[in-house]
Amino acid sequence: MHRHQAIRIVAAIAVLAAPLARADDGTVAGHWEKREHSLDYVGVTSVYSCDGLREEIKMLLRAAGARADVEVRVACSNPLQGPSRITDATATFYALVPGAGEPGAVGAWRKVEFRAGEPAWLTEGDCELVAQFAKDLLPLLTTRGVENRVNCVPHEHVVGSLQLRFETLALLPKPRPARTQ
């Protein structure tokens, strides 16, 4: 093998390994990447108003590690803004991905669990929405170790049917400046 080829191979390996590089403190350098996805929510057991569905999707994305500026546009089948069985939604958000990027975009792996009461606003009635979230939106975030045990039963709120666990690459909070006395 020629010396130049060996250098190129080593350089290529370094470039490919760089996004996975971690600091000794377990943090991961990252950058934000824009994601956009449209989904059709068809509620059999639970229905949401346009505003309700918008907020639920935003909260799921934020809890799963998306940047705070999540935008969700919805078009409901009920023009009076009441609960709607069929709703089109488009989510636009930013996911933290490993690799060199913006200064201050440092993340760490954080455990997330979605089940009734975790986060506090989630109920067994959200099972269908969480199932669709896990299928359509979760793969667009940086996650690992996904355990999807969401098992919805139409027209029933079954205890334990909503269980989704994973780790997400989430932005570390900026350290607070030291207080001087």
C-alpha positions in Angstrom: 0.0 0.0 0.0 1.3 3.4 -0.9 2.0 5.9 1.9 -0.6 8.4 0.4 -3.3 5.7 0.3 -2.6 4.8 4.0 -2.8 8.5 5.0 -6.1 8.8 3.1 -7.5 5.7 4.9 -6.4 6.9 8.3 -7.9 10.4 7.5 -11.2 8.8 6.4 -11.4 6.7 9.5 -10.8 9.8 11.7 -13.5 11.7 9.9 -16.0 8.9 10.3 -15.1 8.4 14.0 -15.2 12.1 14.9 -19.0 12.3 15.3 -18.8 9.5 17.8 -16.0 11.0 19.8 -16.8 11.8 23.4 -15.0 13.9 25.9 -13.8 12.3 29.1 -16.8 13.8 30.9 -19.3 11.9 28.7 -20.4 14.9 26.7 -20.8 14.8 23.0 -20.0 17.7 20.6 -22.9 18.3 18.3 -24.8 20.5 16.0 -28.5 21.1 15.3 -30.1 19.7 12.1 -33.5 20.7 10.9 -36.1 18.1 10.5 -39.6 18.3 9.0 -42.2 15.5 8.9 -45.9 15.3 8.1 -48.1 12.8 9.8 -51.8 11.9 9.7 -53.2 11.3 13.1 -56.3 9.1 13.1 -57.7 8.8 16.6 -59.7 5.7 17.3 -59.7 5.8 21.1 -58.6 9.4 21.8 -59.2 12.6 19.8 -57.7 16.0 20.2 -58.6 19.5 19.2 -56.2 21.2 16.7 -54.6 23.1 19.5 -54.5 20.1 21.8 -52.7 17.9 19.2 -50.3 20.7 18.4 -49.3 21.0 22.0 -49.1 17.3 22.6 -46.7 16.8 19.6 -44.6 19.8 20.7 -44.3 18.4 24.3 -43.4 14.9 23.0 -40.7 16.3 20.8 -39.3 18.6 23.5 -39.3 15.7 26.0 -37.4 13.6 23.5 -34.6 16.1 23.0 -35.7 18.4 20.2 -34.7 22.1 20.5 -37.1 24.5 22.2 -38.3 26.1 19.0 -40.5 23.2 17.8 -43.2 24.3 15.4 -46.3 22.2 14.6 -48.9 23.1 12.0 -52.2 21.2 12.1 -55.2 20.9 9.8 -58.2 19.3 11.5 -61.2 17.8 9.9 -63.5 19.6 12.3 -63.5 23.3 11.3 -65.0 24.4 14.7 -61.8 23.5 16.5 -63.5 20.7 18.5 -62.0 17.2 18.9 -61.1 15.8 15.5 -60.6 12.1 14.6 -58.5 12.9 11.6 -55.8 15.5 11.7 -52.9 16.3 9.5 -49.9 17.7 11.3 -46.5 18.9 10.1 -43.7 19.1 12.7 -40.6 21.3 12.1 -37.9 20.9 14.7 -34.1 20.7 15.2 -32.4 17.5 16.5 -29.0 17.5 18.1 -26.7 15.2 16.2 -23.1 14.3 17.0 -20.2 16.0 15.2 -18.5 19.3 15.1 -20.9 22.2 15.1 -22.0 25.3 16.8 -20.2 26.4 19.9 -22.2 25.5 22.9 -24.0 22.7 21.3 -22.8 20.1 23.7 -25.0 17.2 24.5 -25.1 14.1 26.6 -27.2 10.9 26.5 -30.3 11.2 28.7 -32.8 8.5 29.5 -36.4 9.2 28.5 -39.5 7.2 29.4 -43.0 7.7 28.1 -45.7 6.0 30.1 -48.9 7.1 31.9 -47.8 9.8 34.3 -44.3 10.1 32.9 -44.0 12.9 31.9 -46.8 14.0 34.2 -49.1 15.1 31.4 -49.1 11.8 29.6 -52.1 9.4 30.1 -53.0 5.9 28.8 -55.4 7.7 26.5 -52.3 9.1 24.6 -51.3 5.6 23.6 -52.2 6.0 19.9 -50.4 9.3 19.6 -47.3 8.0 21.3 -47.3 4.9 19.0 -47.4 7.2 16.0 -44.7 9.5 17.5 -42.5 6.4 18.0 -43.0 5.3 14.4 -42.8 8.6 12.6 -40.9 11.2 14.7 -38.6 9.4 17.1 -36.4 8.1 14.3 -35.7 11.7 13.3 -34.1 12.4 16.6 -30.7 11.1 17.8 -31.6 8.1 20.0 -30.3 4.8 21.0 -31.6 1.8 23.0 -35.2 2.2 22.0 -37.6 -0.1 23.8 -41.0 0.3 22.2 -43.6 -1.6 24.2 -46.6 0.6 23.1 -49.5 -1.7 22.6 -52.7 0.2 22.1 -56.2 -1.5 22.3 -58.8 0.4 20.2 -61.6 2.0 22.3 -59.9 1.1 25.6 -57.5 2.8 28.0 -55.4 -0.2 29.1 -53.1 0.2 32.1 -49.5 -0.5 31.0 -50.2 -0.3 27.3 -48.0 2.8 26.9 -44.3 2.1 27.5 -41.6 3.7 25.4 -38.0 4.0 26.7 -34.9 5.3 25.0 -31.9 7.4 25.4 -31.7 10.7 23.5 -28.8 13.0 22.8 -30.0 16.1 24.6 -28.4 19.6 25.0 -26.7 20.1 28.3 -27.9 23.2 30.1 -25.4 26.0 30.1 -23.6 26.4 33.4 -24.8 29.2 35.6 -22.2 31.9 36.2 -20.7 31.6 39.7 -22.3 34.0 42.1 -20.0 36.5 43.8 -20.7 37.6 47.3 
